[in-house]
């Protein structure tokens, strides 16, 4: 079982967010993974790390979302999962990427619409059960079923389009 850190409600393993208060619940990987201590790794003359898991060396470090309609670029680190949606302090909704000022409400973006996170060397996007859906390159995502996200992909949240790229 997973216990909500805010309201203490119990949920089965794998539950993404608390239905009572709306905050993200800790993921299984966040509870079980031990951090990699890069200071203990040996380096060879080529500059390649020896003993460093491949995801540490090759994973993108940041996410850039371009919002063509508003002309805004949003950059966020991929050190933890990034929630995308609309700000609503009354309902305790504080997404990592707030699309309120990009016409989010008018374009059908939910308060808790989608989540982007790293899984090993891959970056995945997951619809969080949004009302108007999340689309990856024109195909609607099945809620709570992560799909691999690549640089150059187009994501649509409701009717709001975003272009995806990664930063190192």
Z-matrix of the N, CA and C atoms (Angstrom, degrees):
N
C 1 1.459
C 2 1.528 1 109.31
N 3 1.338 2 115.08 1 150.53
C 4 1.456 3 122.93 2 175.85
C 5 1.519 4 106.94 3 -114.20
N 6 1.329 5 116.12 4 131.84
C 7 1.467 6 120.59 5 -179.85
C 8 1.521 7 108.37 6 -104.64
N 9 1.334 8 116.03 7 130.85
C 10 1.461 9 120.94 8 177.08
C 11 1.528 10 108.46 9 -64.10
N 12 1.337 11 117.52 10 126.60
C 13 1.465 12 119.29 11 -178.69
C 14 1.525 13 113.66 12 -68.76
N 15 1.333 14 117.39 13 -16.70
C 16 1.466 15 120.22 14 -177.44
C 17 1.535 16 112.24 15 -94.07
N 18 1.365 17 116.39 16 -53.47
C 19 1.473 18 118.95 17 -174.01
C 20 1.528 19 113.20 18 -108.18
N 21 1.341 20 116.57 19 -3.01
C 22 1.464 21 123.16 20 175.64
C 23 1.529 22 114.25 21 70.07
N 24 1.336 23 118.91 22 16.90
C 25 1.459 24 122.25 23 177.06
C 26 1.527 25 108.80 24 -73.79
N 27 1.335 26 117.18 25 138.11
C 28 1.458 27 122.24 26 179.32
C 29 1.523 28 110.91 27 -89.71
N 30 1.355 29 115.66 28 139.10
C 31 1.464 30 122.92 29 177.86
C 32 1.522 31 109.02 30 -135.29
N 33 1.352 32 117.51 31 156.38
C 34 1.461 33 120.03 32 176.06
C 35 1.533 34 110.60 33 -66.87
N 36 1.355 35 116.69 34 155.07
C 37 1.457 36 122.49 35 176.27
C 38 1.522 37 109.45 36 -51.92
N 39 1.318 38 117.20 37 142.04
C 40 1.453 39 121.98 38 177.29
C 41 1.517 40 114.27 39 90.67
N 42 1.350 41 118.12 40 -6.70
C 43 1.455 42 120.56 41 178.00
C 44 1.524 43 108.26 42 -67.30
N 45 1.337 44 116.82 43 135.58
C 46 1.453 45 122.17 44 -171.94
C 47 1.523 46 113.05 45 -84.69
N 48 1.349 47 117.53 46 -44.04
C 49 1.456 48 119.20 47 -178.82
C 50 1.515 49 110.13 48 -144.98
N 51 1.330 50 114.18 49 159.44
C 52 1.463 51 121.80 50 -179.04
C 53 1.521 52 109.34 51 -77.70
N 54 1.320 53 116.02 52 123.61
C 55 1.457 54 120.51 53 179.58
C 56 1.528 55 112.00 54 -74.50
N 57 1.326 56 117.03 55 -18.69
C 58 1.461 57 121.01 56 179.74
C 59 1.523 58 112.26 57 -78.67
N 60 1.352 59 116.30 58 -49.89
C 61 1.467 60 119.16 59 -174.99
C 62 1.522 61 113.23 60 -115.80
N 63 1.345 62 118.42 61 -9.72
C 64 1.456 63 121.58 62 171.87
C 65 1.513 64 116.87 63 86.36
N 66 1.338 65 119.59 64 3.03
C 67 1.462 66 118.62 65 -179.29
C 68 1.524 67 109.89 66 -85.67
N 69 1.336 68 115.26 67 159.77
C 70 1.461 69 120.86 68 177.41
C 71 1.516 70 109.75 69 -70.25
N 72 1.326 71 115.55 70 138.87
C 73 1.450 72 120.53 71 175.36
C 74 1.524 73 108.56 72 -92.59
N 75 1.334 74 117.86 73 152.47
C 76 1.463 75 119.78 74 178.73
C 77 1.525 76 110.21 75 -61.02
N 78 1.346 77 115.95 76 139.42
C 79 1.462 78 120.57 77 177.66
C 80 1.515 79 109.50 78 -82.68
N 81 1.345 80 115.98 79 157.71
C 82 1.459 81 120.51 80 177.41
C 83 1.516 82 110.87 81 -54.18
N 84 1.338 83 117.55 82 -43.78
C 85 1.457 84 121.36 83 -177.36
C 86 1.523 85 111.21 84 -64.94
N 87 1.338 86 117.89 85 -30.92
C 88 1.454 87 120.81 86 179.50
C 89 1.526 88 111.03 87 -71.34
N 90 1.323 89 116.80 88 -27.60
C 91 1.456 90 119.51 89 -178.78
C 92 1.513 91 112.69 90 -86.23
N 93 1.334 92 118.22 91 -25.91
C 94 1.451 93 120.59 92 -171.33
C 95 1.527 94 114.13 93 -107.08
N 96 1.310 95 119.42 94 -18.82
C 97 1.450 96 121.86 95 -173.75
C 98 1.515 97 110.70 96 -83.69
N 99 1.327 98 116.09 97 133.21
C 100 1.445 99 120.39 98 174.87
C 101 1.513 100 108.38 99 -95.34
N 102 1.336 101 118.30 100 142.78
C 103 1.452 102 119.70 101 -178.40
C 104 1.522 103 111.81 102 -67.00
N 105 1.335 104 115.30 103 151.87
C 106 1.455 105 121.51 104 176.91
C 107 1.520 106 107.43 105 -89.55
N 108 1.325 107 117.36 106 127.32
C 109 1.456 108 121.40 107 177.97
C 110 1.516 109 108.19 108 -92.69
N 111 1.340 110 116.12 109 99.13
C 112 1.460 111 120.85 110 -177.00
C 113 1.525 112 111.83 111 -66.12
N 114 1.317 113 118.14 112 -22.93
C 115 1.464 114 120.46 113 179.59
C 116 1.520 115 111.65 114 -66.29
N 117 1.327 116 117.50 115 -24.24
C 118 1.458 117 121.08 116 -179.10
C 119 1.527 118 112.92 117 -88.43
N 120 1.322 119 118.27 118 -2.90
C 121 1.450 120 121.31 119 -177.23
C 122 1.524 121 110.60 120 -84.85
N 123 1.323 122 116.47 121 145.50
C 124 1.466 123 121.73 122 177.47
C 125 1.521 124 109.29 123 -91.31
N 126 1.333 125 116.46 124 146.43
C 127 1.464 126 121.50 125 -179.88
C 128 1.517 127 108.98 126 -115.39
N 129 1.323 128 116.45 127 139.37
C 130 1.460 129 121.07 128 176.67
C 131 1.517 130 108.28 129 -97.23
N 132 1.349 131 117.27 130 169.58
C 133 1.457 132 121.11 131 -174.31
C 134 1.519 133 113.89 132 -59.14
N 135 1.316 134 118.90 133 -27.75
C 136 1.462 135 121.01 134 -178.32
C 137 1.517 136 112.09 135 -74.75
N 138 1.334 137 117.04 136 -8.72
C 139 1.450 138 120.11 137 -178.70
C 140 1.512 139 112.30 138 91.09
N 141 1.331 140 117.24 139 0.40
C 142 1.457 141 119.97 140 178.52
C 143 1.521 142 108.93 141 -83.02
N 144 1.299 143 115.91 142 143.67
C 145 1.457 144 120.96 143 179.73
C 146 1.516 145 109.94 144 -81.23
N 147 1.320 146 115.01 145 139.91
C 148 1.455 147 120.68 146 175.21
C 149 1.521 148 106.87 147 -105.80
N 150 1.316 149 117.14 148 124.79
C 151 1.453 150 120.85 149 179.40
C 152 1.513 151 114.05 150 88.49
N 153 1.317 152 118.15 151 -0.41
C 154 1.462 153 120.69 152 177.96
C 155 1.519 154 107.87 153 -86.58
N 156 1.326 155 118.46 154 127.34
C 157 1.454 156 119.65 155 177.20
C 158 1.528 157 110.31 156 -54.60
N 159 1.342 158 116.61 157 142.36
C 160 1.455 159 121.65 158 -174.69
C 161 1.514 160 112.78 159 -56.25
N 162 1.349 161 118.20 160 -34.35
C 163 1.453 162 119.61 161 -178.09
C 164 1.524 163 112.45 162 -65.61
N 165 1.342 164 117.24 163 -27.47
C 166 1.455 165 120.12 164 178.26
C 167 1.522 166 109.87 165 -70.15
N 168 1.339 167 117.41 166 -36.79
C 169 1.451 168 121.85 167 -176.75
C 170 1.520 169 112.15 168 -80.05
N 171 1.348 170 118.27 169 -39.65
C 172 1.453 171 120.37 170 -169.66
C 173 1.523 172 115.39 171 -107.32
N 174 1.302 173 120.35 172 -8.85
C 175 1.464 174 120.86 173 -177.61
C 176 1.511 175 110.55 174 -73.70
N 177 1.347 176 116.69 175 142.77
C 178 1.458 177 118.66 176 174.79
C 179 1.523 178 109.83 177 -65.13
N 180 1.310 179 115.73 178 147.77
C 181 1.457 180 120.01 179 -177.81
C 182 1.518 181 112.86 180 -92.72
N 183 1.325 182 116.69 181 -21.81
C 184 1.447 183 118.99 182 -176.83
C 185 1.513 184 112.47 183 -144.06
N 186 1.295 185 114.44 184 162.62
C 187 1.456 186 123.04 185 -178.64
C 188 1.523 187 108.01 186 -119.42
N 189 1.334 188 116.11 187 133.09
C 190 1.470 189 120.93 188 175.17
C 191 1.524 190 107.82 189 -118.90
N 192 1.318 191 116.10 190 123.30
C 193 1.456 192 122.38 191 176.47
C 194 1.523 193 108.10 192 -112.15
N 195 1.315 194 115.91 193 121.67
C 196 1.475 195 121.64 194 177.30
C 197 1.521 196 107.11 195 -100.34
N 198 1.316 197 115.96 196 129.14
C 199 1.461 198 122.07 197 179.72
C 200 1.527 199 106.65 198 -108.91
N 201 1.336 200 117.59 199 95.40
C 202 1.463 201 121.08 200 -173.23
C 203 1.529 202 114.09 201 -56.41
N 204 1.321 203 117.96 202 -39.64
C 205 1.465 204 120.57 203 -174.89
C 206 1.524 205 112.87 204 -65.77
N 207 1.335 206 117.25 205 -33.65
C 208 1.463 207 119.61 206 179.13
C 209 1.523 208 111.51 207 -101.52
N 210 1.342 209 117.15 208 -12.85
C 211 1.457 210 121.16 209 -178.19
C 212 1.516 211 113.48 210 75.35
N 213 1.300 212 116.98 211 13.43
C 214 1.469 213 121.50 212 -176.55
C 215 1.514 214 110.82 213 -94.14
N 216 1.337 215 116.36 214 141.35
C 217 1.457 216 123.41 215 170.87
C 218 1.525 217 107.54 216 -109.72
N 219 1.315 218 116.09 217 135.27
C 220 1.458 219 121.50 218 177.29
C 221 1.517 220 107.17 219 -119.77
N 222 1.326 221 116.62 220 125.82
C 223 1.456 222 121.40 221 176.83
C 224 1.519 223 108.95 222 -116.81
N 225 1.341 224 114.75 223 130.52
C 226 1.465 225 120.52 224 178.17
C 227 1.520 226 109.09 225 -136.82
N 228 1.328 227 117.71 226 145.98
C 229 1.463 228 119.99 227 176.66
C 230 1.529 229 110.35 228 -71.19
N 231 1.330 230 116.10 229 151.86
C 232 1.464 231 120.63 230 177.42
C 233 1.534 232 110.79 231 -101.82
N 234 1.318 233 115.83 232 36.87
C 235 1.460 234 119.79 233 178.86
C 236 1.527 235 111.71 234 -77.79
N 237 1.325 236 116.20 235 -19.50
C 238 1.463 237 121.88 236 175.52
C 239 1.523 238 107.92 237 -151.48
N 240 1.311 239 116.48 238 170.95
C 241 1.469 240 120.87 239 -179.15
C 242 1.526 241 110.09 240 -59.93
N 243 1.341 242 115.51 241 142.69
C 244 1.455 243 122.50 242 -179.78
C 245 1.525 244 108.57 243 -115.06
N 246 1.324 245 116.44 244 117.35
C 247 1.461 246 121.01 245 175.77
C 248 1.516 247 109.70 246 -87.37
N 249 1.321 248 115.38 247 140.24
C 250 1.459 249 121.99 248 -179.83
C 251 1.520 250 108.03 249 -120.21
N 252 1.313 251 116.33 250 133.26
C 253 1.463 252 119.96 251 179.70
C 254 1.507 253 110.92 252 176.46
N 255 1.334 254 115.00 253 -144.22
C 256 1.455 255 121.45 254 -179.37
C 257 1.520 256 110.61 255 -124.03
N 258 1.302 257 115.63 256 141.97
C 259 1.458 258 122.73 257 177.69
C 260 1.530 259 110.21 258 -69.35
N 261 1.324 260 116.01 259 134.51
C 262 1.464 261 121.10 260 173.59
C 263 1.532 262 107.98 261 -154.08
N 264 1.347 263 116.67 262 88.48
C 265 1.463 264 119.81 263 -177.54
C 266 1.525 265 113.22 264 -59.08
N 267 1.339 266 117.76 265 -30.48
C 268 1.463 267 120.38 266 -179.57
C 269 1.526 268 111.34 267 -63.04
N 270 1.336 269 117.08 268 -33.39
C 271 1.463 270 121.65 269 179.05
C 272 1.524 271 112.03 270 -103.89
N 273 1.345 272 116.28 271 14.43
C 274 1.460 273 122.57 272 177.52
C 275 1.536 274 111.72 273 58.28
N 276 1.335 275 116.93 274 41.63
C 277 1.458 276 122.84 275 178.40
C 278 1.527 277 109.10 276 -106.72
N 279 1.331 278 116.12 277 109.12
C 280 1.455 279 122.55 278 -178.68
C 281 1.527 280 108.95 279 -129.09
N 282 1.338 281 117.58 280 77.86
C 283 1.464 282 119.83 281 -176.72
C 284 1.530 283 111.82 282 -68.98
N 285 1.332 284 116.00 283 153.75
C 286 1.463 285 121.18 284 176.12
C 287 1.514 286 111.51 285 -64.70
N 288 1.328 287 116.76 286 -33.71
C 289 1.462 288 122.14 287 174.35
C 290 1.526 289 106.81 288 -120.62
N 291 1.335 290 115.29 289 109.52
C 292 1.459 291 122.05 290 -177.97
C 293 1.525 292 108.97 291 -95.72
N 294 1.322 293 116.63 292 118.52
C 295 1.457 294 121.83 293 -178.55
C 296 1.530 295 112.89 294 -102.00
N 297 1.320 296 117.00 295 16.50
C 298 1.458 297 121.37 296 -179.16
C 299 1.524 298 111.43 297 -57.44
N 300 1.337 299 117.38 298 -48.14
C 301 1.464 300 121.83 299 -175.26
C 302 1.523 301 112.84 300 -81.18
N 303 1.311 302 117.46 301 1.62
C 304 1.465 303 122.41 302 176.14
C 305 1.530 304 110.24 303 -103.18
N 306 1.330 305 116.83 304 17.43
C 307 1.455 306 120.99 305 -178.09
C 308 1.510 307 112.37 306 81.72
N 309 1.330 308 116.82 307 23.59
C 310 1.455 309 121.57 308 -176.70
C 311 1.514 310 115.00 309 -54.75
N 312 1.310 311 116.90 310 -47.34
C 313 1.464 312 119.05 311 -178.19
C 314 1.524 313 110.66 312 -65.92
N 315 1.323 314 116.92 313 -45.73
C 316 1.463 315 121.08 314 -179.24
C 317 1.528 316 111.84 315 -64.95
N 318 1.334 317 116.59 316 -29.68
C 319 1.467 318 121.64 317 -178.02
C 320 1.534 319 112.70 318 -91.76
N 321 1.321 320 117.77 319 4.90
C 322 1.460 321 120.56 320 174.70
C 323 1.512 322 116.10 321 83.78
N 324 1.333 323 117.44 322 25.60
C 325 1.461 324 121.05 323 176.93
C 326 1.527 325 108.75 324 -82.77
N 327 1.320 326 116.34 325 126.53
C 328 1.468 327 121.29 326 178.09
C 329 1.522 328 110.36 327 -74.51
N 330 1.322 329 116.02 328 162.47
C 331 1.465 330 119.85 329 176.58
C 332 1.526 331 110.07 330 -61.88
N 333 1.309 332 117.16 331 -43.21
C 334 1.472 333 123.55 332 176.24
C 335 1.525 334 106.02 333 -117.81
N 336 1.306 335 117.09 334 84.87
C 337 1.459 336 121.25 335 -169.71
C 338 1.534 337 112.94 336 -92.10
N 339 1.329 338 116.98 337 -55.04
C 340 1.468 339 120.47 338 -174.86
C 341 1.524 340 109.56 339 -146.96
N 342 1.334 341 114.26 340 165.84
C 343 1.461 342 120.71 341 178.59
C 344 1.519 343 108.03 342 -135.31
N 345 1.336 344 117.03 343 137.04
C 346 1.455 345 122.91 344 174.27
C 347 1.516 346 107.33 345 -117.33
N 348 1.331 347 115.71 346 131.53
C 349 1.466 348 119.91 347 -178.31
C 350 1.520 349 110.10 348 -149.07
N 351 1.321 350 114.97 349 166.73
C 352 1.463 351 120.92 350 175.96
C 353 1.508 352 109.20 351 -94.77
N 354 1.319 353 115.23 352 140.18
C 355 1.473 354 121.96 353 172.82
C 356 1.515 355 105.57 354 -132.74
N 357 1.328 356 116.11 355 97.97
C 358 1.460 357 119.71 356 -174.54
C 359 1.513 358 109.59 357 65.23
N 360 1.343 359 116.72 358 -126.40
C 361 1.465 360 121.25 359 -179.90
C 362 1.519 361 112.31 360 -86.36
N 363 1.317 362 117.92 361 -7.92
C 364 1.459 363 121.34 362 -175.97
C 365 1.520 364 111.40 363 -99.89
N 366 1.315 365 114.32 364 155.35
C 367 1.463 366 121.81 365 171.88
C 368 1.521 367 105.59 366 -111.51
N 369 1.321 368 116.29 367 132.92
C 370 1.460 369 120.55 368 -176.97
C 371 1.526 370 110.24 369 -123.61
N 372 1.332 371 113.92 370 153.78
C 373 1.461 372 121.46 371 174.40
C 374 1.519 373 107.58 372 -119.64
N 375 1.315 374 115.69 373 142.91
C 376 1.465 375 121.26 374 -177.37
C 377 1.522 376 108.99 375 -137.98
N 378 1.315 377 116.37 376 128.78
C 379 1.456 378 121.03 377 173.14
C 380 1.528 379 107.13 378 -74.86
N 381 1.320 380 117.33 379 134.56
C 382 1.465 381 121.55 380 -176.99
C 383 1.529 382 112.65 381 -97.37
N 384 1.326 383 116.56 382 30.44
C 385 1.455 384 120.47 383 179.96
C 386 1.519 385 111.54 384 83.03
N 387 1.317 386 116.19 385 32.98
C 388 1.463 387 121.21 386 -177.46
C 389 1.530 388 111.02 387 -64.78
N 390 1.311 389 115.80 388 155.51
C 391 1.460 390 121.84 389 -178.99
C 392 1.528 391 111.77 390 -69.22
N 393 1.334 392 117.92 391 -42.39
C 394 1.463 393 121.33 392 -173.67
C 395 1.527 394 114.13 393 -104.27
N 396 1.309 395 117.48 394 5.86
C 397 1.455 396 121.66 395 172.42
C 398 1.513 397 115.75 396 83.70
N 399 1.328 398 113.83 397 159.51
C 400 1.451 399 123.77 398 174.44
C 401 1.517 400 106.33 399 -120.11
N 402 1.330 401 116.00 400 134.14
C 403 1.457 402 121.79 401 -177.61
C 404 1.522 403 109.09 402 -121.04
N 405 1.319 404 116.23 403 136.26
C 406 1.456 405 122.58 404 176.54
C 407 1.517 406 107.34 405 -116.52
N 408 1.332 407 116.42 406 113.06
C 409 1.462 408 122.62 407 -177.43
C 410 1.528 409 111.22 408 51.32
N 411 1.332 410 115.44 409 42.70
C 412 1.459 411 121.52 410 175.02
C 413 1.519 412 115.83 411 86.95
N 414 1.335 413 118.31 412 -5.74
C 415 1.473 414 120.93 413 -179.74
C 416 1.521 415 109.04 414 -106.25
N 417 1.323 416 115.22 415 130.05
C 418 1.462 417 120.60 416 -179.40
C 419 1.528 418 110.22 417 -69.84
N 420 1.332 419 115.79 418 133.68
C 421 1.463 420 121.11 419 178.15
C 422 1.520 421 110.43 420 -82.75
N 423 1.307 422 115.10 421 145.83
C 424 1.455 423 121.40 422 172.33
C 425 1.529 424 106.63 423 -77.45
N 426 1.339 425 118.48 424 127.57
C 427 1.469 426 120.14 425 -178.92
C 428 1.529 427 112.40 426 -54.18
N 429 1.326 428 114.86 427 138.22
C 430 1.472 429 124.23 428 176.29
C 431 1.529 430 112.68 429 64.21
N 432 1.338 431 117.82 430 23.49
C 433 1.464 432 123.08 431 177.95
C 434 1.529 433 107.48 432 -123.89
N 435 1.352 434 117.76 433 95.91
C 436 1.467 435 121.06 434 -174.08
C 437 1.530 436 112.80 435 -60.79
N 438 1.329 437 115.79 436 142.46
C 439 1.456 438 123.42 437 176.71
C 440 1.531 439 108.37 438 -125.69
N 441 1.331 440 116.35 439 144.57
C 442 1.458 441 121.54 440 -178.85
C 443 1.527 442 109.67 441 -65.99
N 444 1.319 443 115.05 442 136.53
C 445 1.456 444 123.30 443 -179.15
C 446 1.519 445 108.07 444 -113.51
N 447 1.334 446 117.29 445 133.24
C 448 1.460 447 121.90 446 -179.34
C 449 1.520 448 110.13 447 -123.62
N 450 1.325 449 115.15 448 157.25
C 451 1.450 450 120.41 449 175.69
C 452 1.523 451 109.01 450 -60.61
N 453 1.326 452 116.35 451 134.06
C 454 1.459 453 121.41 452 -178.10
C 455 1.516 454 113.55 453 96.92
N 456 1.332 455 117.36 454 -11.13
C 457 1.464 456 120.30 455 178.76
C 458 1.521 457 110.42 456 -67.59
N 459 1.327 458 114.63 457 153.23
C 460 1.459 459 120.75 458 172.99
C 461 1.521 460 108.27 459 -109.77
N 462 1.304 461 115.12 460 127.93
C 463 1.457 462 122.29 461 177.99
C 464 1.518 463 107.15 462 -112.19
N 465 1.321 464 115.64 463 138.79
C 466 1.462 465 120.07 464 176.15
C 467 1.517 466 107.64 465 -125.49
N 468 1.324 467 115.96 466 124.15
C 469 1.459 468 122.90 467 177.54
C 470 1.517 469 106.52 468 -108.17
N 471 1.326 470 117.14 469 109.35
C 472 1.463 471 119.66 470 -170.87
C 473 1.516 472 106.69 471 63.74
N 474 1.355 473 116.14 472 -113.71
C 475 1.476 474 120.58 473 177.95
C 476 1.521 475 111.60 474 -115.94
N 477 1.341 476 117.30 475 14.48
C 478 1.460 477 121.81 476 179.80
C 479 1.526 478 109.64 477 -100.12
N 480 1.343 479 116.02 478 120.82
C 481 1.461 480 121.29 479 -178.01
C 482 1.525 481 111.30 480 -91.37
N 483 1.346 482 115.37 481 144.12
C 484 1.461 483 122.92 482 176.92
C 485 1.522 484 108.16 483 -135.19
N 486 1.328 485 117.36 484 141.74
C 487 1.458 486 121.97 485 172.98
C 488 1.518 487 108.08 486 -103.82
N 489 1.319 488 116.84 487 138.56
C 490 1.449 489 122.88 488 -173.39
C 491 1.521 490 110.82 489 -107.93
N 492 1.328 491 116.37 490 135.41
C 493 1.459 492 121.51 491 167.59
C 494 1.527 493 107.10 492 -147.34
N 495 1.321 494 115.27 493 165.95
C 496 1.463 495 120.40 494 -178.34
C 497 1.508 496 110.36 495 -120.15
N 498 1.322 497 116.21 496 153.19
C 499 1.450 498 122.43 497 177.42
C 500 1.519 499 108.37 498 -117.58
N 501 1.302 500 115.94 499 153.45
C 502 1.479 501 121.24 500 178.98
C 503 1.504 502 109.84 501 -100.75
